Amino acid sequence: MLREMRFGALKGAPLTTSDPNDDGGAGQARPQVAPPRPEPDAAERRFRTFDSLIDVPAFRWYMLSQVGNQSAQLMQMVVRGFLAYQLTGSFAALGLVELAAAGPRVFLALYGGVVADRASRRVIIQVGQLLNATLAAVLAALLFADMLHFGHLIVGSLVTGVLNSFIMPARQSMIPEIVGTQRVMNAFALNAFGMNMLRLGAPALAGFLIATVGSGWVFALMAGLYVFAMATLFQVPKTNAASRAAAAGGAAARPTGHGHAPSRSGMREIKQALVYLRGQPILVTLLVLHCLIGMLALPYQRLLPGFVDEVLSGGHPDRTAILMGLLLSFTAVGALAGSLLIASLPSRNRGKLLIASLVIFAIGLFAFSASTTFWLSAGIVIVLGVGQAGRQSLIQILIQSYVSDEYRGRISSIIVLEDGIESLGIFFIALLAQAFGPQLALGAVAITLGSLAAWMWSTRSIRELQ
């Protein structure tokens, strides 16, 4: 009999106990139903790496749209930097182009976040992609007519900066909306993996096209890719603030914890987000780190045209374009490994992982700054890519994990605003490269990043982030 009872309990059968103090029972057995064992989730049933792609069809369409969008962005980074350096021969010009692209975000990004929290994020992205396609087509026409000047690159960068002030907050806050909060780490890591896959081919293709058929065809291809990205995004469901609030049980439609009802005033909503941040010290720390790390890490790619031209290619323009594209592709090999690793990991010890990624990036960047041969540099940037994927993915994942959904668009806009501030760092590091050479400039940046990683490890609140 005892054996049968034990067997029944193991099978999940109701358990019974006798409570002598129960007035209504008088020694009778009172049934207590054991809590049902939860069904194993997707991460327990199979290898977790591709959960978001397998389980969420809309995320597959989002990623396909990203193929077009990110391919165009990566090609733009190559062709715009190449043209700026070839037209001027100046590292300062490279920094100025980046400053023009990022400057509008400083003034418009916060309002872009308000728009992302109010309106359909999908529509915001699609309108921006259509306008980006138009801009790429105009620059292609100027190149085909042999009328492009450095000033056109500055104007084009300013327009791109204005558009990205609205596109980027919408795009970053759209991923949790599509996959849900439980898959945020996996989805962001897969998004980084997809971008790094594109880095294997898109920059090299841009360099090849520049060397063989000219920069105009790169911009023409970019225009087509933006149109493709806009069209495929139609398969992702359209939402707005009301539908997102309904899906979340109306939380976003209720007054906030700070006593403010949602307002149609953009400035009021920005103020509400800043008040919200004041009570979120972890988020503030993560946003500051995002800005500092980006300010120091981004110059590696932005100064690559000048570095390759002066250090690795011997000043041959066609060889510079090809080697630059190849180096970005080799960086992507390491970044692929890093992003797949992040996608496979559980959601814990993310503070330590972020610090480790930053250390790997700093070591890789220091070694790269000292290299003067292409194939040694190619091997080094693979290691650098691992660190790059980790630090980019993890800082975004941590921010999105700690932010409330009703403020997600506005907090994402602060990230975009910081991207604009980061370009000031790129500009000043470009001036350092102009004065002392690119190797010394990048070496100094690597040492600074390593020092920042040491401070982060010594700070328990950062090290113990989960």
JODAMO-V540426 format. One record per pair of residues at least 6 apart in sequence whose C-alpha atoms are under 7 Angstrom apart, sorted by the first residue. I is the first residue (numbers start at 0). J is the second residue. D is the distance in whole Angstrom. If there is no record, write none. Layout:
BEGIN
i:I j:J d:D
i:I j:J d:D
END
This chain:
BEGIN
i:8 j:14 d:7
i:13 j:30 d:7
i:13 j:31 d:6
i:13 j:32 d:5
i:13 j:33 d:6
i:14 j:30 d:6
i:14 j:31 d:6
i:14 j:32 d:6
i:14 j:33 d:6
i:15 j:28 d:6
i:15 j:29 d:6
i:15 j:30 d:5
i:15 j:31 d:6
i:16 j:28 d:6
i:16 j:29 d:6
i:16 j:30 d:7
i:17 j:26 d:6
i:17 j:27 d:6
i:17 j:28 d:5
i:17 j:29 d:6
i:18 j:26 d:7
i:19 j:25 d:7
i:19 j:26 d:6
i:41 j:50 d:7
i:47 j:343 d:6
i:48 j:185 d:7
i:48 j:342 d:5
i:48 j:343 d:4
i:51 j:58 d:7
i:51 j:178 d:7
i:51 j:182 d:7
i:51 j:185 d:7
i:51 j:186 d:6
i:52 j:58 d:6
i:52 j:59 d:6
i:55 j:178 d:6
i:57 j:177 d:7
i:57 j:234 d:7
i:57 j:235 d:5
i:58 j:177 d:6
i:58 j:178 d:7
i:60 j:231 d:6
i:60 j:232 d:6
i:60 j:234 d:6
i:60 j:235 d:6
i:61 j:232 d:6
i:61 j:235 d:7
i:62 j:190 d:7
i:63 j:231 d:7
i:64 j:228 d:4
i:64 j:229 d:7
i:64 j:231 d:5
i:64 j:232 d:6
i:65 j:228 d:6
i:67 j:224 d:5
i:67 j:225 d:6
i:67 j:227 d:6
i:67 j:228 d:5
i:68 j:224 d:6
i:68 j:225 d:6
i:68 j:228 d:5
i:69 j:194 d:6
i:70 j:197 d:6
i:70 j:201 d:6
i:71 j:221 d:5
i:71 j:224 d:6
i:71 j:225 d:7
i:73 j:201 d:6
i:73 j:202 d:6
i:74 j:201 d:6
i:74 j:202 d:5
i:74 j:205 d:5
i:77 j:202 d:6
i:77 j:205 d:7
i:78 j:205 d:7
i:78 j:214 d:7
i:80 j:93 d:6
i:80 j:304 d:6
i:81 j:304 d:6
i:81 j:320 d:7
i:83 j:92 d:6
i:83 j:93 d:6
i:83 j:149 d:6
i:84 j:92 d:7
i:84 j:93 d:6
i:84 j:304 d:7
i:84 j:305 d:7
i:86 j:149 d:7
i:90 j:305 d:6
i:90 j:429 d:5
i:90 j:430 d:7
i:90 j:432 d:7
i:90 j:433 d:6
i:91 j:426 d:7
i:91 j:429 d:6
i:91 j:430 d:6
i:91 j:433 d:7
i:93 j:302 d:7
i:94 j:425 d:6
i:94 j:426 d:4
i:94 j:429 d:6
i:95 j:426 d:6
i:96 j:153 d:6
i:96 j:156 d:6
i:97 j:422 d:6
i:98 j:422 d:5
i:98 j:423 d:6
i:98 j:426 d:7
i:99 j:153 d:6
i:99 j:156 d:6
i:99 j:157 d:5
i:100 j:156 d:4
i:100 j:157 d:5
i:100 j:159 d:6
i:100 j:160 d:4
i:101 j:160 d:5
i:101 j:418 d:7
i:101 j:419 d:4
i:101 j:422 d:6
i:102 j:160 d:7
i:102 j:419 d:5
i:103 j:157 d:7
i:103 j:160 d:5
i:103 j:161 d:5
i:104 j:160 d:6
i:104 j:161 d:7
i:104 j:164 d:5
i:104 j:415 d:6
i:104 j:416 d:5
i:104 j:419 d:5
i:105 j:416 d:5
i:105 j:419 d:5
i:105 j:420 d:7
i:107 j:164 d:6
i:108 j:164 d:5
i:108 j:165 d:7
i:108 j:412 d:5
i:108 j:413 d:7
i:108 j:415 d:6
i:108 j:416 d:5
i:109 j:269 d:7
i:109 j:409 d:6
i:109 j:412 d:5
i:109 j:413 d:6
i:109 j:416 d:7
i:110 j:265 d:7
i:111 j:164 d:6
i:111 j:165 d:4
i:111 j:168 d:7
i:111 j:412 d:6
i:112 j:168 d:5
i:112 j:408 d:5
i:112 j:409 d:4
i:112 j:411 d:7
i:112 j:412 d:5
i:113 j:265 d:6
i:113 j:268 d:7
i:113 j:269 d:7
i:113 j:408 d:7
i:113 j:409 d:6
i:115 j:168 d:6
i:115 j:169 d:5
i:115 j:408 d:5
i:116 j:240 d:6
i:116 j:408 d:5
i:116 j:409 d:7
i:117 j:239 d:6
i:117 j:240 d:5
i:118 j:239 d:5
i:118 j:240 d:6
i:119 j:237 d:6
i:119 j:238 d:5
i:119 j:239 d:4
i:120 j:169 d:5
i:120 j:173 d:7
i:121 j:237 d:6
i:123 j:165 d:7
i:123 j:166 d:6
i:123 j:169 d:7
i:124 j:166 d:5
i:124 j:169 d:7
i:124 j:170 d:7
i:125 j:229 d:5
i:127 j:162 d:6
i:127 j:166 d:6
i:128 j:225 d:5
i:128 j:226 d:7
i:128 j:229 d:6
i:129 j:225 d:7
i:129 j:226 d:6
i:129 j:229 d:7
i:131 j:225 d:7
i:132 j:221 d:7
i:132 j:222 d:4
i:132 j:223 d:7
i:132 j:225 d:5
i:132 j:226 d:6
i:133 j:222 d:7
i:135 j:218 d:5
i:135 j:219 d:7
i:135 j:221 d:6
i:135 j:222 d:5
i:136 j:218 d:6
i:136 j:219 d:6
i:136 j:222 d:6
i:138 j:218 d:7
i:139 j:215 d:4
i:139 j:216 d:7
i:139 j:218 d:5
i:139 j:219 d:6
i:141 j:147 d:5
i:142 j:215 d:5
i:143 j:215 d:6
i:164 j:415 d:7
i:167 j:415 d:7
i:168 j:408 d:6
i:168 j:411 d:5
i:168 j:412 d:5
i:168 j:415 d:7
i:169 j:408 d:6
i:171 j:411 d:6
i:172 j:407 d:6
i:172 j:408 d:5
i:172 j:411 d:6
i:175 j:183 d:6
i:183 j:396 d:7
i:184 j:342 d:7
i:184 j:346 d:7
i:184 j:396 d:6
i:185 j:342 d:5
i:187 j:392 d:7
i:187 j:396 d:6
i:188 j:338 d:6
i:188 j:341 d:6
i:188 j:342 d:5
i:188 j:392 d:6
i:189 j:338 d:7
i:189 j:342 d:6
i:191 j:338 d:6
i:191 j:388 d:7
i:191 j:392 d:6
i:192 j:335 d:6
i:192 j:338 d:5
i:192 j:339 d:6
i:195 j:331 d:5
i:195 j:334 d:6
i:195 j:335 d:5
i:196 j:331 d:7
i:196 j:335 d:6
i:198 j:327 d:6
i:198 j:328 d:5
i:198 j:331 d:5
i:199 j:328 d:4
i:199 j:329 d:7
i:199 j:331 d:5
i:199 j:332 d:7
i:200 j:328 d:6
i:202 j:324 d:5
i:202 j:327 d:6
i:202 j:328 d:7
i:203 j:321 d:7
i:203 j:324 d:4
i:203 j:325 d:5
i:203 j:328 d:6
i:205 j:217 d:6
i:205 j:324 d:7
i:206 j:320 d:5
i:206 j:321 d:5
i:206 j:324 d:5
i:207 j:321 d:6
i:208 j:214 d:7
i:208 j:217 d:7
i:209 j:320 d:7
i:210 j:317 d:5
i:210 j:320 d:7
i:244 j:250 d:6
i:244 j:251 d:5
i:244 j:252 d:6
i:251 j:405 d:5
i:253 j:260 d:7
i:254 j:260 d:4
i:254 j:261 d:7
i:262 j:268 d:6
i:272 j:406 d:6
i:272 j:409 d:7
i:276 j:282 d:7
i:276 j:283 d:7
i:282 j:398 d:6
i:282 j:401 d:7
i:285 j:394 d:7
i:285 j:398 d:6
i:286 j:414 d:7
i:289 j:394 d:7
i:290 j:417 d:5
i:290 j:418 d:7
i:290 j:421 d:6
i:293 j:421 d:6
i:294 j:421 d:4
i:294 j:422 d:7
i:294 j:424 d:5
i:294 j:425 d:7
i:295 j:424 d:7
i:295 j:444 d:6
i:295 j:448 d:7
i:297 j:425 d:7
i:298 j:425 d:5
i:299 j:441 d:7
i:302 j:429 d:7
i:303 j:323 d:7
i:304 j:323 d:6
i:306 j:437 d:6
i:307 j:319 d:6
i:307 j:323 d:6
i:308 j:314 d:5
i:308 j:315 d:7
i:308 j:319 d:5
i:310 j:371 d:6
i:311 j:371 d:6
i:311 j:372 d:6
i:311 j:373 d:6
i:312 j:318 d:6
i:312 j:319 d:6
i:326 j:377 d:6
i:329 j:377 d:6
i:329 j:380 d:6
i:329 j:381 d:6
i:330 j:380 d:5
i:330 j:381 d:5
i:330 j:383 d:7
i:330 j:384 d:5
i:331 j:384 d:6
i:332 j:381 d:6
i:332 j:384 d:7
i:333 j:381 d:4
i:333 j:382 d:6
i:333 j:383 d:7
i:333 j:384 d:4
i:333 j:385 d:5
i:334 j:384 d:4
i:334 j:385 d:5
i:334 j:387 d:6
i:334 j:388 d:5
i:336 j:385 d:6
i:337 j:385 d:5
i:337 j:388 d:5
i:337 j:389 d:6
i:338 j:388 d:6
i:338 j:389 d:6
i:341 j:389 d:7
i:346 j:465 d:7
i:347 j:465 d:4
i:348 j:463 d:7
i:348 j:464 d:6
i:348 j:465 d:5
i:349 j:393 d:7
i:349 j:464 d:6
i:349 j:465 d:5
i:350 j:461 d:6
i:350 j:462 d:5
i:350 j:463 d:6
i:350 j:464 d:4
i:350 j:465 d:6
i:351 j:462 d:5
i:351 j:463 d:7
i:353 j:389 d:6
i:353 j:390 d:5
i:353 j:393 d:6
i:354 j:452 d:6
i:354 j:455 d:7
i:354 j:456 d:7
i:356 j:386 d:4
i:356 j:387 d:7
i:356 j:389 d:5
i:356 j:390 d:5
i:357 j:386 d:6
i:357 j:390 d:6
i:357 j:452 d:6
i:358 j:449 d:6
i:358 j:452 d:6
i:359 j:383 d:7
i:359 j:386 d:5
i:360 j:383 d:5
i:360 j:386 d:4
i:360 j:387 d:6
i:361 j:445 d:5
i:361 j:446 d:7
i:361 j:448 d:6
i:361 j:449 d:6
i:362 j:445 d:7
i:363 j:379 d:6
i:363 j:380 d:7
i:363 j:382 d:6
i:363 j:383 d:5
i:364 j:383 d:6
i:364 j:441 d:7
i:364 j:445 d:6
i:365 j:441 d:7
i:365 j:442 d:5
i:365 j:445 d:5
i:366 j:379 d:7
i:367 j:376 d:6
i:367 j:379 d:6
i:367 j:380 d:7
i:368 j:438 d:5
i:368 j:441 d:6
i:368 j:442 d:5
i:369 j:438 d:6
i:370 j:376 d:6
i:428 j:440 d:7
i:431 j:440 d:6
i:432 j:440 d:5
i:455 j:461 d:6
i:455 j:462 d:7
i:456 j:462 d:5
END
